[in-house]
Structures are given as C-alpha cells and as structure tokens.
C-alpha cells in the first residue's frame, strides 16, 4: 500500500514515564477510510498511543505523521488546525459535567463554527434524534446512564464532521445491549460520513466484526497489524497464542459443536 | 549521596513548576487577546466570584470595621484623640485591611473552588477533550475567571471598605457615643487620592495573583508530585489556597513599600 493511502503513520514511537518505558518503538500505519482496532492487554499503552496520535502526549523519540505532518512537532495554530480533523470519544467520555447534554453537543459548534444559534439548535436536535436521545437535551451528564453518556460523547465528537474518529474503549462498562447500540450507531455514522476510525478496545471477539485491521500492542510494540481473517490464519506463534487466549472459549465451543455433529 | 539526589530532584521540580506557572500565565494572556471576545462566560464568572462572595465580604467588612472602631476608640481615648477614629478606621481599611482581607476571603471561597473545578476537569479528561476539539482551554476556562476576578475583586474591596467604615461608625459613634462630625471630618481630611489608588492597585494585583495561582494549581493538577485522582485535587486545592494567600501577603508588602 502506498504512503498516500495512510492518513496516520506512527514511526518508531518511544515513550517513558519516569523509569517505566511504555512504548518501545511503535510502528503503525492507519489506512484512510478504514477501521483500525488497537488491542492488547491492560497496561500495554493503548490509551497512551491514542494520546500520541491526538498530540496530547509527545513521544521521547519517533514521529506521529497525520497527513504527512509530524503532530509531535506542531504547536499553537498548526496543532489546532490538525486537531480540527479529529473527533474523539474518550474512555470516560469526558462530558462537561456542569453543562447540559444539549450544551455539551453544541459546544464545538458554538466555539468552532460561525453558525447562528438557531442553526446550532437544529443541528443538535438532529444529533439527539439520531442517537436516540430525544428529550434528554436538558439533562446533565450525571443524570444519564453509561450508554447514554457514550452516545452523547459520540454525538459531540461527530458535530464538526471529522475525518478521523478516535474511540478509547467505547463499550467499557456497558452491558451487551448497550454495547450493541454504540456499535450500531458507530456503523450507521461511519457509513454516512465515511470517516477513518481508530478504536482502542478489549471487546474481543465482537470487535473483529467491526475492524478492517487489528493491531496487537504488546510489550511496547505493535506485534501484528492485519485484517481479522489474516490474524486468525496467522502462523506467528505470538499471534496464535493471543488469538487462542482471547477467543479460546468461542473457538473451543465451536470445535466441540463440530465434533458433536 | 541520596540526600544530594533528593535536593537535585527537588530543585529541578521547583524550576519546572515555576516554568510551567509562567507558561500558564503567558498562554492565558494570549487567550485573552484571541478574538472573538465572548462576554457571557465572563458575566457568569462575575456572578460566581462577585455576587457569590458579596454576603461574605459584607459581613467580614462589617465586623472588621466594628472591631477597628472598638479597639481604635479605646486606644485613641487614652491619648485624648478619639476624634481621629474616623481617620484610623478608614486608613486601616483602605490601605491594608480592605484589599488584603477581601483577597483572602475570595481565595477561601472562590479560589479553592476554582482550583478544584479545574482539577476535576483535568482528571476527568475534560480539558483534554477541549484540546482535542481544538478549543483553547486557556481562553475557554481561565480567561473568563481572570477577567471576572479583575472586575469583581476591586468592587468587593470597595464594598468591604464602605461597610467597614460604616461598622466603625456604628461602634465608635452610635454605641460608644463618639462625635459623629469628628468621625466623618477626620476621615475626609486624612484619606487622599493616593490611598484610594493604593487600594485599587492592590486589589487588582491580588485578583491577578489569586486567579493565576489557584487556576494553575487546578489546571496542571496531573503534573504535581502528589499525583492524579481525588487526593491529588484535594492536595492541589490546599496548596493553591496556601500559596495564593502567602503571595497576597508578600505582594501587599512589596506594593506598600513602593507606593508609600
């Protein structure tokens, strides 16, 4: 694949916090318009990697290229300009708890566009409807369930129609029904808006159905980045071990069903 | 050797802290100059800092003035100068107690809340969310607080002084039967424009200092040695109150020494 097909490229990212080296040379290419899932065990630096892509953390070494520009070297207006392409759904959603749901969703429009208040209200109204949140505009985040908060976060992230959407564990803490709702909305909006998405998730094997590429982060490096089908066929002992561990139960039960038949 | 290492770490952390604080101020001032200017968030903060602190300042001012009236009356009476009570109360309030005590009361009431609010926003990634939405968090969160402080605190100081002078009058004249005309005349004769200017300069400087220190402690709560989480916010809040109170008292001495 040519470099032009990638909207984000991470090259040799190293990052330490004190004496702890979290990232030890991460190389990863994110394909434009595709869904890339970053998975790995807890504490492997997945969220740290996501924050490097957003320019919230600067690497000790290496480059984070967003459309060819190294975001880790950008400051001020240039960094702001790159960030206008991003939408983010944080792990804890990061809604502004002193604002209503309506104001949370309207915030990027009020601060970053010149739309009149009537147009902002209309756009937020459509977003609330799309996310099945009609009637919740006057509520505060503390009055919402976990699933509703995620949907508000998704609505806010989509307001300025970003090219690249980053999700940090979008279904953590949600029951299977609510997780399904979030994925359904994710599918619907990606189909409509065609954004590139990067998802940090533990939700395996469910996330395999969603991903175009899966990157496995282990011991500070990306050990594999392949399509779900390629990963499941992989002969690499590490990948096989990972797949067996995370999907073992499903595979074993399938095998048992086949044997019984 | 270990002690030397600790000293070095402490020195580096202190220098880093000072640099971070200075950069925070620079970014806030840059945010102040960015257009378009939005008045609504400033008005909301004026309501929080100004209107919200009015009653506290009113009562503090009244009782400080009353104590000054009481102490001043008995002290001055010993020297047969009770007619100078108005001047003593007014000058004490306008030059020193008004600006300093107003700033300390606002630190206790609003500065701590400001630090905790920003600290919680930091640890719950709300400030990161602003960054990711390409919204300048200094302009969005800190600038309205700074402008509101610069408007509210001099006004609250004026209220403190006014109520304090009235409190001194109530005790010195109404309660202790001092001379009402002498109280007002001595005050008018001794309070000059220089005193009022000193009061105004002090209140503006204290406002600037308290918003800067309290907001910075909350905004960068994650960069402090005591770490992240609820305990980090609580310790940052305590530290913000102590640091801004000390800064106000140091600045009071410096300004007084320059303006006297």
Interface residues (C-beta under 8 A of the other chain):
Chain A: X51 X54 X55 X56 X80 X81 X83 X84 X86 X88 X90 X91 X92 X94 X95 X96 X97 X98 X107 X108 X111 X112 X160
Chain B: X117 X121 X124 X125 X126 X128 X129 X131 X132 X133 X134 X135 X136 X140
